[in-house]
């Protein structure tokens, strides 16, 4: 078990959809002080490639919300119904091949419809200067 494995176990066993915690409580659970980078909101992002601790809460089926750096507290919100302790984080989308338009269509499939032949990068007007 890694340094932040106890956090994964703690969250996986927790009941409820929101688990408010202080930074000190997280340190108690893990048995380790949080790094100095705890002072940056980006460190608490839910990007799995951000840091090792991020993978710990994602593996438990949680995401961070309402991060209060000054107050040193945050809320872990459950985003998965059932996740086994130590389970890997959800897979991330793989880079797509093809033209820009094909990649946009693949990522937004079902959300919007772009008709074939429509150039999303084409100007909609020949007027470029808004100050007329």
N, CA, C and O atoms as CSV, one atom per row, in Angstrom:
chain,resi,resn,atom,element,x,y,z
A,1,UNK,N,N,0.854,-1.178,0.000
A,1,UNK,CA,C,0.000,0.000,0.000
A,1,UNK,C,C,0.895,1.233,0.000
A,1,UNK,O,O,1.871,1.305,0.746
A,2,UNK,N,N,0.553,2.196,-0.841
A,2,UNK,CA,C,1.325,3.420,-0.952
A,2,UNK,C,C,1.048,4.377,0.191
A,2,UNK,O,O,0.241,4.103,1.080
A,3,UNK,N,N,1.720,5.476,0.145
A,3,UNK,CA,C,1.621,6.513,1.175
A,3,UNK,C,C,0.187,6.984,1.395
A,3,UNK,O,O,-0.207,7.254,2.530
A,4,UNK,N,N,-0.605,7.086,0.308
A,4,UNK,CA,C,-1.965,7.596,0.422
A,4,UNK,C,C,-3.021,6.492,0.363
A,4,UNK,O,O,-4.214,6.779,0.268
A,5,UNK,N,N,-2.591,5.240,0.417
A,5,UNK,CA,C,-3.527,4.115,0.440
A,5,UNK,C,C,-4.532,4.195,1.578
A,5,UNK,O,O,-5.700,3.861,1.378
A,6,UNK,N,N,-4.117,4.629,2.770
A,6,UNK,CA,C,-5.090,4.755,3.858
A,6,UNK,C,C,-6.229,5.728,3.538
A,6,UNK,O,O,-7.348,5.545,4.018
A,7,UNK,N,N,-5.956,6.755,2.734
A,7,UNK,CA,C,-7.019,7.684,2.347
A,7,UNK,C,C,-8.010,6.977,1.429
A,7,UNK,O,O,-9.219,7.161,1.562
A,8,UNK,N,N,-7.505,6.171,0.500
A,8,UNK,CA,C,-8.386,5.402,-0.386
A,8,UNK,C,C,-9.292,4.501,0.437
A,8,UNK,O,O,-10.502,4.455,0.211
A,9,UNK,N,N,-8.708,3.784,1.393
A,9,UNK,CA,C,-9.492,2.874,2.239
A,9,UNK,C,C,-10.510,3.636,3.076
A,9,UNK,O,O,-11.664,3.222,3.185
A,10,UNK,N,N,-10.088,4.739,3.661
A,10,UNK,CA,C,-10.982,5.535,4.498
A,10,UNK,C,C,-12.196,6.005,3.700
A,10,UNK,O,O,-13.334,5.859,4.147
A,11,UNK,N,N,-11.950,6.570,2.519
A,11,UNK,CA,C,-13.047,7.082,1.715
A,11,UNK,C,C,-13.933,5.954,1.188
A,11,UNK,O,O,-15.155,6.094,1.144
A,12,UNK,N,N,-13.329,4.848,0.791
A,12,UNK,CA,C,-14.111,3.727,0.256
A,12,UNK,C,C,-15.065,3.161,1.299
A,12,UNK,O,O,-16.145,2.678,0.960
A,13,UNK,N,N,-14.672,3.220,2.560
A,13,UNK,CA,C,-15.509,2.689,3.643
A,13,UNK,C,C,-16.509,3.720,4.171
A,13,UNK,O,O,-17.444,3.369,4.891
A,14,UNK,N,N,-16.314,4.976,3.818
A,14,UNK,CA,C,-17.162,6.048,4.342
A,14,UNK,C,C,-18.573,5.943,3.771
A,14,UNK,O,O,-18.769,5.526,2.629
A,15,UNK,N,N,-19.544,6.330,4.583
A,15,UNK,CA,C,-20.924,6.357,4.102
A,15,UNK,C,C,-21.283,7.794,3.752
A,15,UNK,O,O,-20.671,8.736,4.257
A,16,UNK,N,N,-22.249,7.953,2.908
A,16,UNK,CA,C,-22.672,9.283,2.497
A,16,UNK,C,C,-22.030,9.693,1.190
A,16,UNK,O,O,-21.067,9.080,0.730
A,17,UNK,N,N,-22.575,10.732,0.606
A,17,UNK,CA,C,-22.064,11.193,-0.679
A,17,UNK,C,C,-21.049,12.315,-0.539
A,17,UNK,O,O,-20.278,12.565,-1.466
A,18,UNK,N,N,-21.035,12.995,0.600
A,18,UNK,CA,C,-20.064,14.058,0.829
A,18,UNK,C,C,-19.335,13.826,2.141
A,18,UNK,O,O,-19.949,13.584,3.181
A,19,UNK,N,N,-18.004,13.906,2.071
A,19,UNK,CA,C,-17.170,13.719,3.255
A,19,UNK,C,C,-16.342,14.998,3.435
A,19,UNK,O,O,-15.309,15.153,2.784
A,20,UNK,N,N,-16.779,15.919,4.312
A,20,UNK,CA,C,-15.971,17.108,4.563
A,20,UNK,C,C,-14.773,16.741,5.438
A,20,UNK,O,O,-14.907,15.996,6.408
A,21,UNK,N,N,-13.613,17.267,5.089
A,21,UNK,CA,C,-12.400,16.990,5.864
A,21,UNK,C,C,-11.518,18.227,5.903
A,21,UNK,O,O,-11.521,19.045,4.983
A,22,UNK,N,N,-10.764,18.346,6.988
A,22,UNK,CA,C,-9.733,19.366,7.070
A,22,UNK,C,C,-8.432,18.740,6.583
A,22,UNK,O,O,-8.305,17.517,6.517
A,23,UNK,N,N,-7.479,19.581,6.247
A,23,UNK,CA,C,-6.179,19.065,5.831
A,23,UNK,C,C,-5.546,18.263,6.975
A,23,UNK,O,O,-4.890,17.249,6.737
A,24,UNK,N,N,-5.745,18.721,8.214
A,24,UNK,CA,C,-5.199,18.007,9.378
A,24,UNK,C,C,-5.817,16.615,9.504
A,24,UNK,O,O,-5.124,15.659,9.853
A,25,UNK,N,N,-7.121,16.496,9.220
A,25,UNK,CA,C,-7.771,15.181,9.277
A,25,UNK,C,C,-7.223,14.251,8.193
A,25,UNK,O,O,-7.060,13.053,8.426
A,26,UNK,N,N,-6.942,14.796,7.020
A,26,UNK,CA,C,-6.351,13.980,5.958
A,26,UNK,C,C,-4.974,13.488,6.398
A,26,UNK,O,O,-4.617,12.333,6.167
A,27,UNK,N,N,-4.206,14.372,7.035
A,27,UNK,CA,C,-2.887,13.975,7.539
A,27,UNK,C,C,-3.005,12.887,8.603
A,27,UNK,O,O,-2.165,11.989,8.658
A,28,UNK,N,N,-4.031,12.954,9.447
A,28,UNK,CA,C,-4.255,11.911,10.449
A,28,UNK,C,C,-4.566,10.578,9.776
A,28,UNK,O,O,-4.046,9.539,10.183
A,29,UNK,N,N,-5.404,10.605,8.758
A,29,UNK,CA,C,-5.792,9.376,8.065
A,29,UNK,C,C,-4.586,8.744,7.371
A,29,UNK,O,O,-4.378,7.534,7.463
A,30,UNK,N,N,-3.788,9.565,6.675
A,30,UNK,CA,C,-2.656,9.023,5.923
A,30,UNK,C,C,-1.440,8.728,6.792
A,30,UNK,O,O,-0.604,7.893,6.446
A,31,UNK,N,N,-1.350,9.424,7.932
A,31,UNK,CA,C,-0.179,9.253,8.779
A,31,UNK,C,C,1.027,10.027,8.273
A,31,UNK,O,O,2.149,9.808,8.731
A,32,UNK,N,N,0.799,10.936,7.324
A,32,UNK,CA,C,1.883,11.723,6.730
A,32,UNK,C,C,1.432,13.176,6.587
A,32,UNK,O,O,0.253,13.445,6.357
A,33,UNK,N,N,2.376,14.111,6.725
A,33,UNK,CA,C,2.014,15.514,6.465
A,33,UNK,C,C,1.771,15.717,4.965
A,33,UNK,O,O,2.398,15.070,4.127
A,34,UNK,N,N,0.865,16.613,4.654
A,34,UNK,CA,C,0.625,16.953,3.258
A,34,UNK,C,C,1.806,17.777,2.747
A,34,UNK,O,O,2.455,18.475,3.525
A,35,UNK,N,N,2.089,17.702,1.453
A,35,UNK,CA,C,3.216,18.470,0.920
A,35,UNK,C,C,2.915,19.967,0.902
A,35,UNK,O,O,1.765,20.383,1.040
A,36,UNK,N,N,3.955,20.759,0.730
A,36,UNK,CA,C,3.791,22.216,0.673
A,36,UNK,C,C,2.864,22.636,-0.457
A,36,UNK,O,O,2.241,23.696,-0.384
A,37,UNK,N,N,2.765,21.823,-1.497
A,37,UNK,CA,C,1.904,22.160,-2.638
A,37,UNK,C,C,0.426,22.118,-2.283
A,37,UNK,O,O,-0.411,22.439,-3.128
A,38,UNK,N,N,0.079,21.733,-1.066
A,38,UNK,CA,C,-1.324,21.758,-0.629
A,38,UNK,C,C,-1.901,23.162,-0.670
A,38,UNK,O,O,-3.119,23.336,-0.677
A,39,UNK,N,N,-1.026,24.169,-0.697
A,39,UNK,CA,C,-1.475,25.562,-0.700
A,39,UNK,C,C,-1.950,26.033,-2.068
A,39,UNK,O,O,-2.434,27.157,-2.202
A,40,UNK,N,N,-1.815,25.177,-3.093
A,40,UNK,CA,C,-2.229,25.549,-4.445
A,40,UNK,C,C,-3.500,24.805,-4.831
A,40,UNK,O,O,-3.538,23.576,-4.765
A,41,UNK,N,N,-4.541,25.528,-5.233
A,41,UNK,CA,C,-5.791,24.863,-5.622
A,41,UNK,C,C,-5.596,23.788,-6.688
A,41,UNK,O,O,-6.295,22.775,-6.680
A,42,UNK,N,N,-4.664,23.997,-7.593
A,42,UNK,CA,C,-4.443,23.007,-8.661
A,42,UNK,C,C,-4.024,21.651,-8.099
A,42,UNK,O,O,-4.296,20.619,-8.712
A,43,UNK,N,N,-3.373,21.641,-6.951
A,43,UNK,CA,C,-2.932,20.370,-6.360
A,43,UNK,C,C,-4.137,19.510,-5.975
A,43,UNK,O,O,-4.035,18.285,-5.921
A,44,UNK,N,N,-5.248,20.135,-5.717
A,44,UNK,CA,C,-6.460,19.430,-5.299
A,44,UNK,C,C,-7.377,19.102,-6.481
A,44,UNK,O,O,-8.501,18.641,-6.283
A,45,UNK,N,N,-6.907,19.338,-7.700
A,45,UNK,CA,C,-7.742,19.054,-8.871
A,45,UNK,C,C,-7.982,17.552,-8.988
A,45,UNK,O,O,-7.304,16.756,-8.337
A,46,UNK,N,N,-8.927,17.178,-9.801
A,46,UNK,CA,C,-9.288,15.764,-9.964
A,46,UNK,C,C,-8.642,15.146,-11.200
A,46,UNK,O,O,-9.131,14.147,-11.729
A,47,UNK,N,N,-7.555,15.734,-11.653
A,47,UNK,CA,C,-6.815,15.207,-12.795
A,47,UNK,C,C,-5.953,14.046,-12.305
A,47,UNK,O,O,-5.074,14.258,-11.469
A,48,UNK,N,N,-6.178,12.811,-12.802
A,48,UNK,CA,C,-5.441,11.657,-12.296
A,48,UNK,C,C,-3.940,11.718,-12.538
A,48,UNK,O,O,-3.190,10.998,-11.880
A,49,UNK,N,N,-3.477,12.557,-13.463
A,49,UNK,CA,C,-2.036,12.666,-13.676
A,49,UNK,C,C,-1.434,13.803,-12.853
A,49,UNK,O,O,-0.255,14.124,-13.000
A,50,UNK,N,N,-2.256,14.416,-11.979
A,50,UNK,CA,C,-1.811,15.546,-11.174
A,50,UNK,C,C,-0.789,15.128,-10.120
A,50,UNK,O,O,0.327,15.647,-10.095
A,51,UNK,N,N,-1.164,14.200,-9.258
A,51,UNK,CA,C,-0.265,13.725,-8.202
A,51,UNK,C,C,-0.772,12.387,-7.673
A,51,UNK,O,O,-1.876,11.953,-8.000
A,52,UNK,N,N,0.043,11.750,-6.859
A,52,UNK,CA,C,-0.290,10.414,-6.344
A,52,UNK,C,C,-1.520,10.446,-5.448
A,52,UNK,O,O,-2.328,9.519,-5.475
A,53,UNK,N,N,-1.670,11.495,-4.661
A,53,UNK,CA,C,-2.810,11.557,-3.750
A,53,UNK,C,C,-4.127,11.667,-4.518
A,53,UNK,O,O,-5.142,11.122,-4.084
A,54,UNK,N,N,-4.117,12.360,-5.646
A,54,UNK,CA,C,-5.328,12.463,-6.463
A,54,UNK,C,C,-5.821,11.071,-6.835
A,54,UNK,O,O,-7.021,10.800,-6.780
A,55,UNK,N,N,-4.903,10.189,-7.212
A,55,UNK,CA,C,-5.274,8.819,-7.577
A,55,UNK,C,C,-5.912,8.092,-6.401
A,55,UNK,O,O,-6.747,7.210,-6.598
A,56,UNK,N,N,-5.527,8.454,-5.184
A,56,UNK,CA,C,-6.084,7.801,-3.994
A,56,UNK,C,C,-7.567,8.103,-3.845
A,56,UNK,O,O,-8.356,7.185,-3.621
A,57,UNK,N,N,-7.969,9.374,-3.963
A,57,UNK,CA,C,-9.401,9.662,-3.790
A,57,UNK,C,C,-10.201,9.246,-5.010
A,57,UNK,O,O,-11.360,8.856,-4.875
A,58,UNK,N,N,-9.609,9.320,-6.209
A,58,UNK,CA,C,-10.327,8.859,-7.400
A,58,UNK,C,C,-10.559,7.350,-7.343
A,58,UNK,O,O,-11.620,6.869,-7.743
A,59,UNK,N,N,-9.574,6.605,-6.850
A,59,UNK,CA,C,-9.703,5.147,-6.744
A,59,UNK,C,C,-10.822,4.750,-5.792
A,59,UNK,O,O,-11.425,3.688,-5.941
A,60,UNK,N,N,-11.096,5.604,-4.814
A,60,UNK,CA,C,-12.180,5.334,-3.871
A,60,UNK,C,C,-13.530,5.783,-4.410
A,60,UNK,O,O,-14.558,5.568,-3.768
A,61,UNK,N,N,-13.534,6.411,-5.593
A,61,UNK,CA,C,-14.785,6.855,-6.201
A,61,UNK,C,C,-15.207,8.248,-5.788
A,61,UNK,O,O,-16.396,8.566,-5.805
A,62,UNK,N,N,-14.245,9.088,-5.413
A,62,UNK,CA,C,-14.541,10.438,-4.953
A,62,UNK,C,C,-13.835,11.484,-5.802
A,62,UNK,O,O,-12.850,11.193,-6.480
A,63,UNK,N,N,-14.356,12.704,-5.754
A,63,UNK,CA,C,-13.711,13.876,-6.320
A,63,UNK,C,C,-13.697,14.967,-5.261
A,63,UNK,O,O,-14.513,14.964,-4.339
A,64,UNK,N,N,-12.765,15.895,-5.403
A,64,UNK,CA,C,-12.703,17.011,-4.466
A,64,UNK,C,C,-13.617,18.139,-4.944
A,64,UNK,O,O,-13.796,18.358,-6.142
A,65,UNK,N,N,-14.185,18.841,-3.975
A,65,UNK,CA,C,-15.044,20.002,-4.236
A,65,UNK,C,C,-14.852,20.995,-3.110
A,65,UNK,O,O,-14.361,20.651,-2.034
A,66,UNK,N,N,-15.242,22.223,-3.367
A,66,UNK,CA,C,-15.245,23.280,-2.347
A,66,UNK,C,C,-13.932,23.314,-1.553
A,66,UNK,O,O,-13.929,23.330,-0.322
A,67,UNK,N,N,-12.832,23.325,-2.287
A,67,UNK,CA,C,-11.520,23.378,-1.648
A,67,UNK,C,C,-11.294,24.794,-1.112
A,67,UNK,O,O,-11.330,25.768,-1.864
A,68,UNK,N,N,-11.063,24.890,0.188
A,68,UNK,CA,C,-10.830,26.172,0.866
A,68,UNK,C,C,-9.382,26.158,1.355
A,68,UNK,O,O,-9.088,25.654,2.439
A,69,UNK,N,N,-8.489,26.714,0.548
A,69,UNK,CA,C,-7.067,26.692,0.884
A,69,UNK,C,C,-6.807,27.447,2.185
A,69,UNK,O,O,-6.099,26.946,3.058
A,70,UNK,N,N,-7.370,28.639,2.321
A,70,UNK,CA,C,-7.156,29.445,3.529
A,70,UNK,C,C,-7.660,28.746,4.790
A,70,UNK,O,O,-7.001,28.774,5.829
A,71,UNK,N,N,-8.819,28.127,4.691
A,71,UNK,CA,C,-9.399,27.420,5.830
A,71,UNK,C,C,-8.890,25.995,5.972
A,71,UNK,O,O,-9.247,25.295,6.920
A,72,UNK,N,N,-8.054,25.562,5.029
A,72,UNK,CA,C,-7.480,24.219,5.011
A,72,UNK,C,C,-8.542,23.139,5.191
A,72,UNK,O,O,-8.468,22.307,6.095
A,73,UNK,N,N,-9.537,23.180,4.296
A,73,UNK,CA,C,-10.588,22.164,4.326
A,73,UNK,C,C,-11.147,21.976,2.925
A,73,UNK,O,O,-10.960,22.822,2.051
A,74,UNK,N,N,-11.830,20.863,2.723
A,74,UNK,CA,C,-12.427,20.550,1.440
A,74,UNK,C,C,-13.523,19.524,1.641
A,74,UNK,O,O,-13.748,19.046,2.753
A,75,UNK,N,N,-14.199,19.191,0.561
A,75,UNK,CA,C,-15.233,18.158,0.594
A,75,UNK,C,C,-14.883,17.129,-0.470
A,75,UNK,O,O,-14.620,17.474,-1.622
A,76,UNK,N,N,-14.882,15.858,-0.070
A,76,UNK,CA,C,-14.782,14.762,-1.017
A,76,UNK,C,C,-16.216,14.354,-1.355
A,76,UNK,O,O,-17.001,14.049,-0.457
A,77,UNK,N,N,-16.564,14.349,-2.648
A,77,UNK,CA,C,-17.916,13.965,-3.075
A,77,UNK,C,C,-17.850,12.651,-3.844
A,77,UNK,O,O,-17.059,12.488,-4.773
A,78,UNK,N,N,-18.704,11.721,-3.428
A,78,UNK,CA,C,-18.749,10.411,-4.081
A,78,UNK,C,C,-19.296,10.567,-5.500
A,78,UNK,O,O,-20.343,11.180,-5.712
A,79,UNK,N,N,-18.573,10.005,-6.461
A,79,UNK,CA,C,-19.021,10.052,-7.852
A,79,UNK,C,C,-19.248,8.655,-8.406
A,79,UNK,O,O,-19.761,8.507,-9.515
A,80,UNK,N,N,-18.877,7.634,-7.657
A,80,UNK,CA,C,-19.100,6.245,-8.072
A,80,UNK,C,C,-19.873,5.544,-6.968
A,80,UNK,O,O,-19.600,5.753,-5.786
A,81,UNK,N,N,-20.840,4.712,-7.349
A,81,UNK,CA,C,-21.661,4.026,-6.354
A,81,UNK,C,C,-20.891,2.970,-5.581
A,81,UNK,O,O,-20.918,2.952,-4.350
A,82,UNK,N,N,-20.213,2.100,-6.290
A,82,UNK,CA,C,-19.476,1.030,-5.619
A,82,UNK,C,C,-18.097,0.908,-6.224
A,82,UNK,O,O,-17.953,0.578,-7.401
A,83,UNK,N,N,-17.083,1.173,-5.421
A,83,UNK,CA,C,-15.702,1.045,-5.852
A,83,UNK,C,C,-14.964,0.272,-4.782
A,83,UNK,O,O,-15.049,0.599,-3.598
A,84,UNK,N,N,-14.241,-0.751,-5.195
A,84,UNK,CA,C,-13.479,-1.532,-4.233
A,84,UNK,C,C,-12.243,-0.745,-3.810
A,84,UNK,O,O,-11.648,-0.041,-4.626
A,85,UNK,N,N,-11.847,-0.861,-2.524
A,85,UNK,CA,C,-10.636,-0.171,-2.087
A,85,UNK,C,C,-9.444,-0.585,-2.939
A,85,UNK,O,O,-9.252,-1.769,-3.216
A,86,UNK,N,N,-8.652,0.386,-3.349
A,86,UNK,CA,C,-7.472,0.102,-4.148
A,86,UNK,C,C,-7.746,-0.050,-5.628
A,86,UNK,O,O,-6.826,-0.302,-6.405
A,87,UNK,N,N,-9.004,0.098,-6.032
A,87,UNK,CA,C,-9.331,-0.033,-7.452
A,87,UNK,C,C,-8.698,1.118,-8.220
A,87,UNK,O,O,-8.594,2.229,-7.699
A,88,UNK,N,N,-8.274,0.863,-9.457
A,88,UNK,CA,C,-7.650,1.945,-10.228
A,88,UNK,C,C,-8.659,3.023,-10.585
A,88,UNK,O,O,-9.865,2.779,-10.638
A,89,UNK,N,N,-8.154,4.194,-10.822
A,89,UNK,CA,C,-9.015,5.312,-11.231
A,89,UNK,C,C,-9.654,5.001,-12.578
A,89,UNK,O,O,-9.141,4.193,-13.353
A,90,UNK,N,N,-10.766,5.648,-12.840
A,90,UNK,CA,C,-11.470,5.437,-14.105
A,90,UNK,C,C,-10.552,5.769,-15.273
A,90,UNK,O,O,-9.786,6.731,-15.205
A,91,UNK,N,N,-10.622,4.982,-16.346
A,91,UNK,CA,C,-9.751,5.252,-17.486
A,91,UNK,C,C,-10.070,6.602,-18.126
A,91,UNK,O,O,-11.222,7.033,-18.178
A,92,UNK,N,N,-9.043,7.235,-18.597
A,92,UNK,CA,C,-9.187,8.527,-19.250
A,92,UNK,C,C,-9.316,8.336,-20.750
A,92,UNK,O,O,-8.789,7.365,-21.291
A,93,UNK,N,N,-10.011,9.246,-21.439
A,93,UNK,CA,C,-10.141,9.119,-22.885
A,93,UNK,C,C,-8.781,9.147,-23.556
A,93,UNK,O,O,-7.903,9.918,-23.169
A,94,UNK,N,N,-8.612,8.309,-24.555
A,94,UNK,CA,C,-7.377,8.250,-25.308
A,94,UNK,C,C,-7.373,9.315,-26.393
A,94,UNK,O,O,-8.435,9.705,-26.879
A,95,UNK,N,N,-6.186,9.792,-26.780
A,95,UNK,CA,C,-6.126,10.752,-27.873
A,95,UNK,C,C,-6.742,10.143,-29.132
A,95,UNK,O,O,-6.581,8.952,-29.398
A,96,UNK,N,N,-7.434,10.957,-29.888
A,96,UNK,CA,C,-8.112,10.482,-31.087
A,96,UNK,C,C,-7.316,10.839,-32.329
A,96,UNK,O,O,-6.657,11.878,-32.392
A,97,UNK,N,N,-7.390,9.956,-33.316
A,97,UNK,CA,C,-6.768,10.182,-34.618
A,97,UNK,C,C,-7.747,10.954,-35.487
A,97,UNK,O,O,-8.935,11.024,-35.176
A,98,UNK,N,N,-7.261,11.521,-36.555
A,98,UNK,CA,C,-8.134,12.149,-37.537
A,98,UNK,C,C,-8.026,13.652,-37.544
A,98,UNK,O,O,-7.232,14.253,-36.820
A,99,UNK,N,N,-8.856,14.242,-38.389
A,99,UNK,CA,C,-8.859,15.698,-38.527
A,99,UNK,C,C,-9.474,16.327,-37.288
A,99,UNK,O,O,-10.083,15.643,-36.466
A,100,UNK,N,N,-9.310,17.615,-37.165
A,100,UNK,CA,C,-9.891,18.330,-36.035
A,100,UNK,C,C,-11.394,18.120,-35.977
A,100,UNK,O,O,-11.942,17.857,-34.907
A,101,UNK,N,N,-12.061,18.231,-37.110
A,101,UNK,CA,C,-13.506,18.057,-37.139
A,101,UNK,C,C,-13.901,16.638,-36.707
A,101,UNK,O,O,-14.883,16.469,-35.984
A,102,UNK,N,N,-13.156,15.627,-37.136
A,102,UNK,CA,C,-13.453,14.246,-36.733
A,102,UNK,C,C,-13.267,14.062,-35.226
A,102,UNK,O,O,-14.045,13.363,-34.578
A,103,UNK,N,N,-12.232,14.693,-34.680
A,103,UNK,CA,C,-11.990,14.579,-33.236
A,103,UNK,C,C,-13.084,15.287,-32.453
A,103,UNK,O,O,-13.534,14.787,-31.422
A,104,UNK,N,N,-13.519,16.459,-32.938
A,104,UNK,CA,C,-14.607,17.178,-32.264
A,104,UNK,C,C,-15.870,16.329,-32.284
A,104,UNK,O,O,-16.530,16.177,-31.257
A,105,UNK,N,N,-16.207,15.779,-33.434
A,105,UNK,CA,C,-17.406,14.941,-33.530
A,105,UNK,C,C,-17.322,13.744,-32.598
A,105,UNK,O,O,-18.314,13.381,-31.966
A,106,UNK,N,N,-16.131,13.116,-32.505
A,106,UNK,CA,C,-15.971,11.944,-31.647
A,106,UNK,C,C,-16.142,12.303,-30.175
A,106,UNK,O,O,-16.779,11.560,-29.428
A,107,UNK,N,N,-15.584,13.426,-29.756
A,107,UNK,CA,C,-15.665,13.833,-28.347
A,107,UNK,C,C,-17.062,14.300,-27.955
A,107,UNK,O,O,-17.491,14.078,-26.823
A,108,UNK,N,N,-17.769,14.939,-28.869
A,108,UNK,CA,C,-19.078,15.503,-28.561
A,108,UNK,C,C,-20.218,14.649,-29.089
A,108,UNK,O,O,-21.360,15.105,-29.138
A,109,UNK,N,N,-19.924,13.427,-29.483
A,109,UNK,CA,C,-20.928,12.553,-30.078
A,109,UNK,C,C,-22.231,12.561,-29.295
A,109,UNK,O,O,-22.244,12.280,-28.097
A,110,UNK,N,N,-23.322,12.882,-29.968
A,110,UNK,CA,C,-24.633,12.903,-29.343
A,110,UNK,C,C,-24.961,14.213,-28.649
A,110,UNK,O,O,-26.119,14.449,-28.302
A,111,UNK,N,N,-23.967,15.074,-28.436
A,111,UNK,CA,C,-24.215,16.334,-27.744
A,111,UNK,C,C,-24.602,17.440,-28.715
A,111,UNK,O,O,-25.479,18.255,-28.426
A,112,UNK,N,N,-23.946,17.462,-29.858
A,112,UNK,CA,C,-24.249,18.445,-30.892
A,112,UNK,C,C,-24.194,17.735,-32.235
A,112,UNK,O,O,-23.609,16.659,-32.359
A,113,UNK,N,N,-24.798,18.339,-33.219
A,113,UNK,CA,C,-24.728,17.791,-34.572
A,113,UNK,C,C,-24.053,18.816,-35.470
A,113,UNK,O,O,-24.500,19.958,-35.578
A,114,UNK,N,N,-22.976,18.392,-36.109
A,114,UNK,CA,C,-22.279,19.236,-37.074
A,114,UNK,C,C,-22.505,18.599,-38.429
A,114,UNK,O,O,-22.035,17.492,-38.690
A,115,UNK,N,N,-23.212,19.287,-39.277
A,115,UNK,CA,C,-23.533,18.755,-40.600
A,115,UNK,C,C,-22.273,18.568,-41.426
A,115,UNK,O,O,-21.356,19.385,-41.349
A,116,UNK,N,N,-22.218,17.499,-42.217
A,116,UNK,CA,C,-21.068,17.300,-43.099
A,116,UNK,C,C,-20.895,18.515,-44.010
A,116,UNK,O,O,-21.873,19.070,-44.511
A,117,UNK,N,N,-19.654,18.917,-44.217
A,117,UNK,CA,C,-19.361,20.051,-45.075
A,117,UNK,C,C,-19.302,21.386,-44.352
A,117,UNK,O,O,-18.874,22.379,-44.940
A,118,UNK,N,N,-19.725,21.435,-43.079
A,118,UNK,CA,C,-19.676,22.684,-42.322
A,118,UNK,C,C,-18.263,22.864,-41.784
A,118,UNK,O,O,-17.713,21.968,-41.144
A,119,UNK,N,N,-17.683,24.027,-42.048
A,119,UNK,CA,C,-16.342,24.346,-41.564
A,119,UNK,C,C,-16.489,25.182,-40.294
A,119,UNK,O,O,-16.851,26.357,-40.360
A,120,UNK,N,N,-16.211,24.579,-39.147
A,120,UNK,CA,C,-16.369,25.278,-37.872
A,120,UNK,C,C,-15.351,26.398,-37.678
A,120,UNK,O,O,-15.510,27.244,-36.798
A,121,UNK,N,N,-14.318,26.399,-38.495
A,121,UNK,CA,C,-13.288,27.435,-38.351
A,121,UNK,C,C,-13.473,28.582,-39.336
A,121,UNK,O,O,-12.721,29.556,-39.295
A,122,UNK,N,N,-14.460,28.482,-40.218
A,122,UNK,CA,C,-14.678,29.528,-41.213
A,122,UNK,C,C,-15.308,30.755,-40.574
A,122,UNK,O,O,-16.154,30.625,-39.689
A,123,UNK,N,N,-14.908,31.946,-41.008
A,123,UNK,CA,C,-15.540,33.165,-40.483
A,123,UNK,C,C,-17.019,33.197,-40.838
A,123,UNK,O,O,-17.418,32.723,-41.902
A,124,UNK,N,N,-17.818,33.748,-39.959
A,124,UNK,CA,C,-19.253,33.839,-40.218
A,124,UNK,C,C,-19.610,35.130,-40.920
A,124,UNK,O,O,-20.746,35.315,-41.355
A,125,UNK,N,N,-18.644,36.020,-41.031
A,125,UNK,CA,C,-18.891,37.307,-41.666
A,125,UNK,C,C,-17.581,37.837,-42.219
A,125,UNK,O,O,-16.506,37.401,-41.807
A,126,UNK,N,N,-17.667,38.768,-43.142
A,126,UNK,CA,C,-16.452,39.390,-43.648
A,126,UNK,C,C,-16.092,40.637,-42.825
A,126,UNK,O,O,-15.130,41.339,-43.135
A,127,UNK,N,N,-16.869,40.896,-41.787
A,127,UNK,CA,C,-16.614,42.038,-40.907
A,127,UNK,C,C,-15.752,41.556,-39.739
A,127,UNK,O,O,-16.203,40.753,-38.922
A,128,UNK,N,N,-14.533,42.039,-39.664
A,128,UNK,CA,C,-13.600,41.604,-38.622
A,128,UNK,C,C,-13.419,42.651,-37.527
A,128,UNK,O,O,-12.968,42.327,-36.428
A,129,UNK,N,N,-13.757,43.866,-37.811
A,129,UNK,CA,C,-13.549,44.936,-36.844
A,129,UNK,C,C,-14.890,45.255,-36.186
A,129,UNK,O,O,-15.813,45.718,-36.856
A,130,UNK,N,N,-15.001,45.014,-34.895
A,130,UNK,CA,C,-16.252,45.252,-34.174
A,130,UNK,C,C,-16.512,46.748,-33.970
A,130,UNK,O,O,-17.639,47.142,-33.671
A,131,UNK,N,N,-15.486,47.578,-34.129
A,131,UNK,CA,C,-15.637,49.023,-33.904
A,131,UNK,C,C,-16.017,49.704,-35.210
A,131,UNK,O,O,-15.152,50.283,-35.868
A,132,UNK,N,N,-17.266,49.653,-35.599
A,132,UNK,CA,C,-17.721,50.269,-36.855
A,132,UNK,C,C,-18.352,51.583,-36.585
A,132,UNK,O,O,-18.797,52.256,-37.514
